[in-house]
């Protein structure tokens, strides 16, 4: 006989599996699509004049970073629970502002629309916009700036990426 705690855990696993199945059925998103999207997106980011230097200053070995991003986007897009990190901590000290988040979103949306069905692209892009907004607010707050509704966070200059915690 299963304990109430064990039964609750099974119900949660069943619920997560149902949520994932519903998203896959509605959008066609699966782990393979997530990996293709993430790989192509970051290939573009690495070549981008605005974003590339920020990543290059922090990431020496791209494969571990990509693996984390596969898990992150699996958790975001499929609610798989694969990612257990703290993205705000990694982003709030970066020398980025609204221009960077706008460019990140532009490249992400372009890549999603290239690779995905309209339903999948919409699903990814909606979540990417929420993530960008949240991270921009976190970066602003870290710099002591309270961004009000409709406002954006702007650095005075963003020509030299500051060295920070390097990802591996």
KEMIMAR-867812 format. One record per residue: residue number from 1; x, y, z of N, C-alpha, C in turn. Coordinates in nm, 2 decimals, padded with zeros to 4 digits, always signed. Atoms other than C-alpha are relative to their C-alpha. Layout:
<sites>
+-----+--------+--------+--------+--------+--------+--------+--------+--------+--------+
! num !    n_u !    n_v !    n_w !   ca_u !   ca_v !   ca_w !    c_u !    c_v !    c_w !
+-----+--------+--------+--------+--------+--------+--------+--------+--------+--------+
! NUM !      X !      Y !      Z !      X !      Y !      Z !      X !      Y !      Z !
...
+-----+--------+--------+--------+--------+--------+--------+--------+--------+--------+
</sites>
This chain:
<sites>
+-----+--------+--------+--------+--------+--------+--------+--------+--------+--------+
! num !    n_u !    n_v !    n_w !   ca_u !   ca_v !   ca_w !    c_u !    c_v !    c_w !
+-----+--------+--------+--------+--------+--------+--------+--------+--------+--------+
!   1 ! +00.08 ! -00.12 ! +00.00 ! +00.00 ! +00.00 ! +00.00 ! +00.09 ! +00.12 ! +00.00 !
!   2 ! -00.08 ! -00.13 ! +00.01 ! +00.13 ! +00.35 ! -00.09 ! -00.04 ! +00.10 ! +00.11 !
!   3 ! +00.03 ! -00.11 ! -00.10 ! +00.16 ! +00.62 ! +00.18 ! -00.06 ! +00.12 ! -00.07 !
!   4 ! +00.06 ! -00.13 ! +00.06 ! -00.03 ! +00.95 ! +00.13 ! +00.11 ! +00.08 ! -00.07 !
!   5 ! -00.10 ! -00.08 ! +00.06 ! +00.30 ! +01.12 ! +00.06 ! +00.05 ! -00.06 ! -00.14 !
!   6 ! -00.03 ! +00.07 ! +00.12 ! +00.39 ! +00.85 ! -00.20 ! -00.10 ! +00.02 ! -00.11 !
!   7 ! +00.11 ! -00.02 ! +00.09 ! +00.05 ! +00.88 ! -00.36 ! +00.00 ! +00.14 ! -00.06 !
!   8 ! +00.00 ! -00.14 ! +00.05 ! +00.08 ! +01.26 ! -00.38 ! +00.11 ! +00.02 ! -00.10 !
!   9 ! -00.11 ! -00.01 ! +00.09 ! +00.42 ! +01.23 ! -00.54 ! -00.03 ! -00.07 ! -00.14 !
!  10 ! +00.04 ! +00.07 ! +00.12 ! +00.28 ! +00.98 ! -00.80 ! -00.10 ! +00.09 ! -00.08 !
!  11 ! +00.09 ! -00.09 ! +00.07 ! -00.01 ! +01.22 ! -00.87 ! +00.07 ! +00.12 ! -00.06 !
!  12 ! -00.07 ! -00.12 ! +00.05 ! +00.23 ! +01.51 ! -00.92 ! +00.08 ! -00.05 ! -00.13 !
!  13 ! -00.07 ! +00.05 ! +00.11 ! +00.44 ! +01.29 ! -01.16 ! -00.10 ! -00.02 ! -00.12 !
!  14 ! +00.11 ! +00.02 ! +00.10 ! +00.12 ! +01.19 ! -01.35 ! -00.04 ! +00.13 ! -00.06 !
!  15 ! +00.05 ! -00.13 ! +00.04 ! +00.01 ! +01.55 ! -01.36 ! +00.11 ! +00.07 ! -00.09 !
!  16 ! -00.10 ! -00.06 ! +00.09 ! +00.35 ! +01.67 ! -01.50 ! +00.01 ! -00.07 ! -00.13 !
!  17 ! +00.00 ! +00.08 ! +00.13 ! +00.35 ! +01.39 ! -01.76 ! -00.12 ! +00.05 ! -00.09 !
!  18 ! +00.11 ! -00.04 ! +00.08 ! +00.00 ! +01.50 ! -01.87 ! +00.02 ! +00.14 ! -00.05 !
!  19 ! -00.03 ! -00.14 ! +00.05 ! +00.10 ! +01.87 ! -01.89 ! +00.10 ! +00.00 ! -00.12 !
!  20 ! -00.09 ! +00.01 ! +00.11 ! +00.40 ! +01.78 ! -02.10 ! -00.06 ! -00.06 ! -00.13 !
!  21 ! +00.07 ! +00.06 ! +00.12 ! +00.19 ! +01.56 ! -02.33 ! -00.09 ! +00.10 ! -00.07 !
!  22 ! +00.09 ! -00.10 ! +00.05 ! -00.06 ! +01.84 ! -02.37 ! +00.08 ! +00.11 ! -00.08 !
!  23 ! -00.08 ! -00.10 ! +00.07 ! +00.21 ! +02.09 ! -02.47 ! +00.06 ! -00.06 ! -00.12 !
!  24 ! -00.05 ! +00.06 ! +00.12 ! +00.37 ! +01.85 ! -02.71 ! -00.11 ! -00.02 ! -00.11 !
!  25 ! +00.11 ! +00.02 ! +00.10 ! +00.03 ! +01.77 ! -02.87 ! -00.04 ! +00.14 ! -00.06 !
!  26 ! +00.05 ! -00.13 ! +00.05 ! -00.06 ! +02.14 ! -02.90 ! +00.11 ! +00.07 ! -00.08 !
!  27 ! -00.10 ! -00.09 ! +00.06 ! +00.28 ! +02.28 ! -03.01 ! +00.10 ! -00.08 ! -00.09 !
!  28 ! -00.10 ! +00.08 ! +00.07 ! +00.50 ! +01.99 ! -03.14 ! +00.14 ! +00.01 ! +00.06 !
!  29 ! -00.13 ! -00.01 ! -00.07 ! +00.78 ! +02.09 ! -02.90 ! +00.04 ! -00.13 ! +00.06 !
!  30 ! -00.06 ! +00.11 ! -00.07 ! +01.00 ! +01.81 ! -02.79 ! +00.14 ! +00.03 ! +00.03 !
!  31 ! -00.14 ! -00.03 ! -00.04 ! +01.35 ! +01.78 ! -02.65 ! +00.09 ! +00.02 ! -00.12 !
!  32 ! -00.08 ! -00.02 ! +00.12 ! +01.50 ! +01.75 ! -03.00 ! -00.01 ! +00.14 ! -00.06 !
!  33 ! +00.02 ! -00.13 ! +00.05 ! +01.34 ! +02.07 ! -03.11 ! +00.07 ! +00.11 ! +00.09 !
!  34 ! -00.07 ! -00.09 ! -00.09 ! +01.46 ! +02.25 ! -02.80 ! +00.15 ! +00.00 ! -00.02 !
!  35 ! -00.14 ! +00.00 ! +00.02 ! +01.81 ! +02.14 ! -02.86 ! +00.04 ! +00.07 ! -00.13 !
!  36 ! -00.02 ! -00.07 ! +00.13 ! +01.80 ! +02.25 ! -03.23 ! -00.01 ! +00.15 ! +00.02 !
!  37 ! +00.02 ! -00.14 ! -00.02 ! +01.66 ! +02.59 ! -03.12 ! +00.11 ! +00.06 ! +00.08 !
!  38 ! -00.11 ! -00.06 ! -00.08 ! +01.91 ! +02.65 ! -02.85 ! +00.13 ! +00.00 ! -00.07 !
!  39 ! -00.13 ! +00.00 ! +00.07 ! +02.21 ! +02.55 ! -03.06 ! +00.00 ! +00.11 ! -00.11 !
!  40 ! +00.00 ! -00.10 ! +00.10 ! +02.11 ! +02.77 ! -03.35 ! -00.01 ! +00.14 ! +00.06 !
!  41 ! +00.01 ! -00.13 ! -00.06 ! +02.01 ! +03.06 ! -03.13 ! +00.14 ! +00.04 ! +00.06 !
!  42 ! -00.13 ! -00.04 ! -00.06 ! +02.35 ! +03.06 ! -02.94 ! +00.11 ! +00.01 ! -00.11 !
!  43 ! -00.09 ! -00.02 ! +00.11 ! +02.54 ! +03.02 ! -03.27 ! -00.02 ! +00.14 ! -00.05 !
!  44 ! +00.02 ! -00.14 ! +00.05 ! +02.38 ! +03.35 ! -03.38 ! +00.04 ! +00.10 ! +00.10 !
!  45 ! -00.04 ! -00.09 ! -00.11 ! +02.43 ! +03.51 ! -03.04 ! +00.16 ! +00.02 ! +00.00 !
!  46 ! -00.14 ! -00.01 ! -00.01 ! +02.80 ! +03.43 ! -03.05 ! +00.06 ! +00.08 ! -00.12 !
!  47 ! -00.04 ! -00.08 ! +00.11 ! +02.83 ! +03.61 ! -03.39 ! -00.05 ! +00.14 ! +00.01 !
!  48 ! +00.06 ! -00.13 ! -00.01 ! +02.63 ! +03.91 ! -03.28 ! +00.09 ! +00.11 ! +00.06 !
!  49 ! -00.09 ! -00.11 ! -00.04 ! +02.82 ! +04.24 ! -03.24 ! -00.04 ! +00.05 ! +00.14 !
!  50 ! +00.04 ! -00.05 ! -00.14 ! +02.62 ! +04.34 ! -02.92 ! +00.01 ! -00.11 ! +00.10 !
!  51 ! +00.01 ! +00.11 ! -00.10 ! +02.57 ! +04.01 ! -02.74 ! +00.12 ! -00.09 ! +00.00 !
!  52 ! -00.12 ! +00.09 ! +00.01 ! +02.87 ! +03.81 ! -02.86 ! +00.11 ! +00.03 ! +00.10 !
!  53 ! -00.11 ! -00.03 ! -00.09 ! +03.13 ! +03.99 ! -02.66 ! -00.03 ! -00.03 ! +00.15 !
!  54 ! +00.04 ! +00.02 ! -00.13 ! +02.93 ! +03.96 ! -02.34 ! +00.01 ! -00.15 ! +00.04 !
!  55 ! -00.01 ! +00.14 ! -00.02 ! +02.91 ! +03.58 ! -02.38 ! +00.15 ! -00.04 ! -00.01 !
!  56 ! -00.14 ! +00.04 ! +00.02 ! +03.27 ! +03.55 ! -02.50 ! +00.08 ! +00.03 ! +00.12 !
!  57 ! -00.07 ! -00.03 ! -00.12 ! +03.39 ! +03.72 ! -02.18 ! -00.03 ! -00.09 ! +00.11 !
!  58 ! +00.04 ! +00.08 ! -00.11 ! +03.22 ! +03.46 ! -01.97 ! +00.00 ! -00.15 ! -00.02 !
!  59 ! +00.01 ! +00.14 ! +00.03 ! +03.20 ! +03.13 ! -02.15 ! +00.12 ! -00.05 ! -00.08 !
!  60 ! -00.11 ! +00.06 ! +00.07 ! +03.51 ! +02.93 ! -02.25 ! -00.04 ! -00.13 ! -00.07 !
!  61 ! +00.04 ! +00.13 ! +00.05 ! +03.35 ! +02.59 ! -02.30 ! -00.15 ! +00.01 ! -00.02 !
!  62 ! +00.15 ! -00.02 ! +00.03 ! +03.01 ! +02.62 ! -02.47 ! -00.08 ! -00.12 ! +00.03 !
!  63 ! +00.09 ! +00.12 ! -00.01 ! +02.89 ! +02.26 ! -02.45 ! -00.07 ! -00.01 ! +00.14 !
!  64 ! +00.07 ! +00.00 ! -00.13 ! +02.82 ! +02.27 ! -02.07 ! -00.11 ! +00.11 ! +00.01 !
!  65 ! +00.10 ! -00.11 ! +00.00 ! +02.64 ! +02.60 ! -02.11 ! -00.12 ! -00.04 ! -00.08 !
!  66 ! +00.11 ! +00.04 ! +00.09 ! +02.43 ! +02.46 ! -02.40 ! -00.08 ! -00.11 ! +00.07 !
!  67 ! +00.07 ! +00.11 ! -00.07 ! +02.34 ! +02.15 ! -02.19 ! -00.09 ! +00.06 ! +00.11 !
!  68 ! +00.08 ! -00.06 ! -00.10 ! +02.22 ! +02.38 ! -01.91 ! -00.12 ! +00.07 ! -00.07 !
!  69 ! +00.10 ! -00.07 ! +00.07 ! +02.02 ! +02.58 ! -02.16 ! -00.11 ! -00.10 ! -00.06 !
!  70 ! +00.09 ! +00.10 ! +00.04 ! +01.86 ! +02.26 ! -02.30 ! -00.10 ! -00.03 ! +00.12 !
!  71 ! +00.08 ! +00.03 ! -00.11 ! +01.74 ! +02.18 ! -01.95 ! -00.09 ! +00.12 ! +00.04 !
!  72 ! +00.08 ! -00.12 ! -00.03 ! +01.63 ! +02.54 ! -01.89 ! -00.12 ! +00.01 ! -00.09 !
!  73 ! +00.11 ! -00.02 ! +00.09 ! +01.42 ! +02.56 ! -02.20 ! -00.10 ! -00.12 ! +00.00 !
!  74 ! +00.09 ! +00.11 ! -00.02 ! +01.28 ! +02.21 ! -02.14 ! -00.09 ! +00.03 ! +00.12 !
!  75 ! +00.08 ! -00.03 ! -00.11 ! +01.16 ! +02.33 ! -01.80 ! -00.09 ! +00.12 ! -00.03 !
!  76 ! +00.08 ! -00.12 ! +00.03 ! +01.03 ! +02.66 ! -01.94 ! -00.11 ! -00.04 ! -00.10 !
!  77 ! +00.10 ! +00.03 ! +00.11 ! +00.86 ! +02.52 ! -02.26 ! -00.08 ! -00.12 ! +00.03 !
!  78 ! +00.07 ! +00.12 ! -00.03 ! +00.76 ! +02.18 ! -02.14 ! -00.04 ! -00.02 ! +00.14 !
!  79 ! +00.03 ! +00.01 ! -00.14 ! +00.74 ! +02.23 ! -01.77 ! +00.06 ! -00.14 ! +00.05 !
!  80 ! -00.06 ! +00.13 ! -00.03 ! +00.97 ! +01.92 ! -01.74 ! +00.06 ! -00.01 ! +00.13 !
!  81 ! -00.07 ! +00.00 ! -00.13 ! +01.14 ! +02.03 ! -01.42 ! +00.15 ! -00.04 ! -00.01 !
!  82 ! -00.13 ! +00.04 ! +00.02 ! +01.48 ! +01.95 ! -01.57 ! +00.10 ! +00.10 ! +00.05 !
!  83 ! -00.09 ! -00.11 ! -00.03 ! +01.64 ! +02.28 ! -01.48 ! -00.02 ! +00.03 ! +00.15 !
!  84 ! +00.01 ! -00.04 ! -00.14 ! +01.72 ! +02.36 ! -01.12 ! +00.09 ! +00.12 ! +00.04 !
!  85 ! -00.10 ! -00.12 ! -00.03 ! +01.95 ! +02.67 ! -01.15 ! -00.07 ! +00.12 ! +00.04 !
!  86 ! +00.05 ! -00.13 ! -00.04 ! +01.90 ! +03.03 ! -01.05 ! +00.05 ! +00.10 ! -00.10 !
!  87 ! -00.04 ! -00.09 ! +00.11 ! +01.92 ! +03.24 ! -01.37 ! +00.01 ! +00.14 ! +00.04 !
!  88 ! -00.01 ! -00.14 ! -00.04 ! +01.87 ! +03.57 ! -01.20 ! +00.13 ! +00.03 ! +00.06 !
!  89 ! -00.13 ! -00.02 ! -00.06 ! +02.19 ! +03.53 ! -01.00 ! +00.11 ! +00.02 ! -00.11 !
!  90 ! -00.09 ! +00.00 ! +00.11 ! +02.38 ! +03.47 ! -01.32 ! -00.01 ! +00.13 ! -00.08 !
!  91 ! +00.02 ! -00.12 ! +00.10 ! +02.23 ! +03.77 ! -01.51 ! +00.01 ! +00.13 ! +00.07 !
!  92 ! +00.02 ! -00.13 ! -00.05 ! +02.19 ! +04.05 ! -01.26 ! +00.13 ! +00.08 ! +00.01 !
!  93 ! -00.12 ! -00.07 ! +00.00 ! +02.56 ! +04.14 ! -01.26 ! +00.06 ! +00.03 ! -00.14 !
!  94 ! -00.05 ! -00.02 ! +00.13 ! +02.60 ! +04.14 ! -01.63 ! -00.02 ! +00.15 ! -00.05 !
!  95 ! +00.01 ! -00.13 ! +00.05 ! +02.67 ! +04.47 ! -01.81 ! -00.10 ! +00.01 ! -00.12 !
!  96 ! +00.10 ! +00.00 ! +00.10 ! +02.34 ! +04.46 ! -02.00 ! -00.11 ! +00.09 ! +00.04 !
!  97 ! +00.12 ! -00.09 ! -00.02 ! +02.03 ! +04.68 ! -02.04 ! -00.10 ! -00.04 ! -00.10 !
!  98 ! +00.11 ! +00.02 ! +00.09 ! +01.72 ! +04.71 ! -02.25 ! +00.04 ! -00.03 ! -00.14 !
!  99 ! -00.04 ! +00.02 ! +00.13 ! +01.91 ! +04.72 ! -02.57 ! +00.05 ! -00.15 ! -00.02 !
! 100 ! -00.05 ! +00.14 ! +00.01 ! +02.07 ! +04.38 ! -02.50 ! -00.12 ! -00.10 ! +00.01 !
! 101 ! +00.12 ! +00.09 ! +00.00 ! +01.74 ! +04.22 ! -02.40 ! -00.08 ! +00.01 ! -00.12 !
! 102 ! +00.08 ! -00.02 ! +00.13 ! +01.57 ! +04.36 ! -02.71 ! +00.07 ! -00.08 ! -00.11 !
! 103 ! -00.07 ! +00.08 ! +00.11 ! +01.85 ! +04.21 ! -02.93 ! -00.01 ! -00.15 ! +00.03 !
! 104 ! +00.02 ! +00.14 ! -00.04 ! +01.83 ! +03.88 ! -02.74 ! -00.13 ! -00.05 ! -00.05 !
! 105 ! +00.13 ! +00.04 ! +00.05 ! +01.46 ! +03.86 ! -02.81 ! -00.01 ! +00.00 ! -00.15 !
! 106 ! +00.01 ! +00.00 ! +00.14 ! +01.50 ! +03.96 ! -03.17 ! +00.06 ! -00.12 ! -00.06 !
! 107 ! -00.07 ! +00.12 ! +00.05 ! +01.75 ! +03.68 ! -03.23 ! -00.08 ! -00.12 ! +00.03 !
! 108 ! +00.07 ! +00.12 ! -00.04 ! +01.55 ! +03.43 ! -03.03 ! -00.13 ! -00.02 ! -00.08 !
! 109 ! +00.13 ! +00.01 ! +00.08 ! +01.22 ! +03.51 ! -03.21 ! +00.03 ! -00.04 ! -00.14 !
! 110 ! -00.04 ! +00.03 ! +00.14 ! +01.39 ! +03.50 ! -03.55 ! +00.03 ! -00.15 ! -00.01 !
! 111 ! -00.04 ! +00.14 ! +00.00 ! +01.54 ! +03.16 ! -03.47 ! -00.12 ! -00.09 ! +00.02 !
! 112 ! +00.12 ! +00.08 ! -00.02 ! +01.21 ! +03.02 ! -03.33 ! -00.08 ! -00.01 ! -00.12 !
! 113 ! +00.09 ! +00.00 ! +00.12 ! +01.02 ! +03.13 ! -03.64 ! +00.07 ! -00.08 ! -00.11 !
! 114 ! -00.07 ! +00.08 ! +00.10 ! +01.29 ! +02.97 ! -03.86 ! -00.02 ! -00.15 ! +00.02 !
! 115 ! -00.01 ! +00.15 ! -00.03 ! +01.28 ! +02.63 ! -03.69 ! -00.13 ! -00.06 ! +00.04 !
! 116 ! +00.12 ! +00.06 ! -00.06 ! +00.94 ! +02.59 ! -03.54 ! -00.13 ! +00.02 ! -00.08 !
! 117 ! +00.13 ! -00.03 ! +00.04 ! +00.58 ! +02.56 ! -03.63 ! -00.05 ! +00.13 ! +00.06 !
! 118 ! +00.05 ! -00.12 ! -00.07 ! +00.38 ! +02.88 ! -03.56 ! -00.04 ! -00.02 ! +00.14 !
! 119 ! +00.04 ! +00.02 ! -00.14 ! +00.23 ! +02.73 ! -03.25 ! +00.12 ! -00.02 ! +00.09 !
! 120 ! -00.12 ! +00.02 ! -00.08 ! +00.57 ! +02.62 ! -03.12 ! +00.08 ! +00.13 ! +00.02 !
! 121 ! -00.07 ! -00.13 ! +00.00 ! +00.73 ! +02.95 ! -03.21 ! -00.07 ! +00.10 ! +00.10 !
! 122 ! +00.08 ! -00.08 ! -00.09 ! +00.45 ! +03.14 ! -03.03 ! +00.02 ! -00.04 ! +00.15 !
! 123 ! -00.02 ! +00.05 ! -00.14 ! +00.49 ! +02.92 ! -02.72 ! +00.14 ! +00.04 ! +00.05 !
! 124 ! -00.14 ! -00.04 ! -00.04 ! +00.87 ! +02.98 ! -02.71 ! +00.01 ! +00.15 ! +00.02 !
! 125 ! -00.02 ! -00.14 ! +00.00 ! +00.85 ! +03.35 ! -02.78 ! -00.07 ! +00.07 ! +00.11 !
! 126 ! +00.08 ! -00.05 ! -00.12 ! +00.58 ! +03.42 ! -02.52 ! +00.08 ! -00.01 ! +00.13 !
! 127 ! -00.08 ! +00.02 ! -00.12 ! +00.80 ! +03.27 ! -02.26 ! +00.13 ! +00.07 ! +00.00 !
! 128 ! -00.13 ! -00.07 ! +00.02 ! +01.12 ! +03.43 ! -02.39 ! -00.03 ! +00.15 ! +00.04 !
! 129 ! +00.03 ! -00.13 ! -00.03 ! +00.95 ! +03.77 ! -02.36 ! -00.02 ! +00.02 ! +00.15 !
! 130 ! +00.02 ! +00.00 ! -00.14 ! +00.85 ! +03.70 ! -02.00 ! +00.14 ! -00.01 ! +00.07 !
! 131 ! -00.13 ! +00.01 ! -00.05 ! +01.20 ! +03.59 ! -01.92 ! +00.09 ! +00.12 ! -00.01 !
! 132 ! -00.07 ! -00.12 ! +00.03 ! +01.36 ! +03.89 ! -02.08 ! -00.04 ! +00.12 ! +00.09 !
! 133 ! +00.06 ! -00.11 ! -00.08 ! +01.13 ! +04.13 ! -01.89 ! +00.04 ! -00.02 ! +00.15 !
! 134 ! -00.04 ! +00.03 ! -00.13 ! +01.20 ! +03.95 ! -01.56 ! +00.15 ! +00.03 ! +00.03 !
! 135 ! -00.15 ! -00.02 ! -00.01 ! +01.58 ! +03.95 ! -01.61 ! +00.03 ! +00.15 ! -00.01 !
! 136 ! -00.03 ! -00.15 ! +00.01 ! +01.58 ! +04.32 ! -01.72 ! -00.04 ! +00.07 ! +00.14 !
! 137 ! +00.04 ! -00.06 ! -00.13 ! +01.39 ! +04.41 ! -01.40 ! +00.10 ! -00.04 ! +00.11 !
! 138 ! -00.10 ! +00.04 ! -00.10 ! +01.64 ! +04.21 ! -01.19 ! +00.13 ! +00.07 ! -00.02 !
! 139 ! -00.12 ! -00.07 ! +00.03 ! +01.94 ! +04.37 ! -01.36 ! -00.01 ! +00.14 ! +00.05 !
! 140 ! +00.03 ! -00.13 ! -00.04 ! +01.79 ! +04.71 ! -01.30 ! +00.00 ! +00.01 ! +00.15 !
! 141 ! +00.01 ! -00.01 ! -00.14 ! +01.72 ! +04.64 ! -00.94 ! +00.14 ! -00.02 ! +00.06 !
! 142 ! -00.14 ! +00.02 ! -00.05 ! +02.08 ! +04.51 ! -00.89 ! +00.08 ! +00.13 ! -00.01 !
! 143 ! -00.06 ! -00.13 ! +00.01 ! +02.19 ! +04.85 ! -01.01 ! -00.07 ! +00.12 ! +00.07 !
! 144 ! +00.07 ! -00.10 ! -00.08 ! +01.96 ! +05.03 ! -00.77 ! -00.10 ! +00.08 ! -00.07 !
! 145 ! +00.10 ! -00.07 ! +00.08 ! +01.71 ! +05.13 ! -01.04 ! -00.13 ! -00.07 ! +00.01 !
! 146 ! +00.14 ! +00.05 ! +00.00 ! +01.34 ! +05.09 ! -00.99 ! -00.06 ! +00.03 ! -00.14 !
! 147 ! +00.06 ! -00.02 ! +00.13 ! +01.19 ! +05.04 ! -01.34 ! -00.15 ! -00.01 ! +00.02 !
! 148 ! +00.14 ! +00.00 ! -00.01 ! +00.83 ! +05.14 ! -01.35 ! -00.07 ! -00.06 ! -00.12 !
! 149 ! +00.08 ! +00.05 ! +00.12 ! +00.56 ! +05.00 ! -01.58 ! +00.02 ! +00.09 ! -00.12 !
! 150 ! -00.02 ! -00.07 ! +00.12 ! +00.64 ! +05.10 ! -01.93 ! +00.13 ! +00.06 ! -00.02 !
! 151 ! -00.14 ! -00.06 ! +00.00 ! +01.00 ! +05.21 ! -01.85 ! +00.09 ! -00.12 ! -00.03 !
! 152 ! -00.10 ! +00.10 ! +00.03 ! +01.31 ! +05.03 ! -01.96 ! +00.13 ! +00.04 ! +00.07 !
! 153 ! -00.13 ! -00.03 ! -00.07 ! +01.65 ! +05.00 ! -01.79 ! +00.11 ! +00.03 ! -00.11 !
! 154 ! -00.11 ! -00.04 ! +00.09 ! +01.94 ! +05.18 ! -01.97 ! +00.12 ! +00.03 ! +00.08 !
! 155 ! -00.14 ! -00.03 ! -00.05 ! +02.31 ! +05.18 ! -01.89 ! +00.04 ! +00.12 ! -00.08 !
! 156 ! -00.05 ! -00.11 ! +00.07 ! +02.50 ! +05.49 ! -01.98 ! +00.09 ! -00.05 ! -00.12 !
! 157 ! -00.08 ! +00.06 ! +00.10 ! +02.75 ! +05.28 ! -02.18 ! +00.00 ! -00.15 ! +00.01 !
! 158 ! -00.02 ! +00.15 ! +00.00 ! +02.78 ! +04.92 ! -02.28 ! +00.09 ! -00.04 ! -00.12 !
! 159 ! -00.10 ! +00.03 ! +00.10 ! +03.09 ! +04.91 ! -02.50 ! +00.10 ! -00.10 ! +00.04 !
! 160 ! -00.10 ! +00.09 ! -00.04 ! +03.31 ! +04.70 ! -02.29 ! -00.06 ! -00.10 ! +00.10 !
! 161 ! +00.06 ! +00.09 ! -00.10 ! +03.19 ! +04.38 ! -02.12 ! +00.08 ! -00.01 ! +00.12 !
! 162 ! -00.07 ! +00.02 ! -00.12 ! +03.28 ! +04.36 ! -01.76 ! +00.03 ! -00.14 ! +00.02 !
! 163 ! -00.03 ! +00.14 ! -00.03 ! +03.46 ! +04.05 ! -01.65 ! -00.08 ! -00.04 ! +00.13 !
! 164 ! +00.08 ! +00.05 ! -00.11 ! +03.24 ! +03.85 ! -01.41 ! +00.03 ! -00.14 ! +00.02 !
! 165 ! -00.01 ! +00.14 ! -00.01 ! +03.18 ! +03.50 ! -01.31 ! -00.01 ! -00.07 ! -00.13 !
! 166 ! -00.01 ! +00.07 ! +00.13 ! +03.28 ! +03.29 ! -01.60 ! -00.08 ! -00.13 ! +00.01 !
! 167 ! +00.07 ! +00.13 ! +00.01 ! +03.05 ! +03.00 ! -01.70 ! +00.10 ! -00.10 ! -00.06 !
! 168 ! -00.09 ! +00.11 ! +00.06 ! +03.21 ! +02.67 ! -01.80 ! -00.08 ! -00.08 ! -00.09 !
+-----+--------+--------+--------+--------+--------+--------+--------+--------+--------+
</sites>
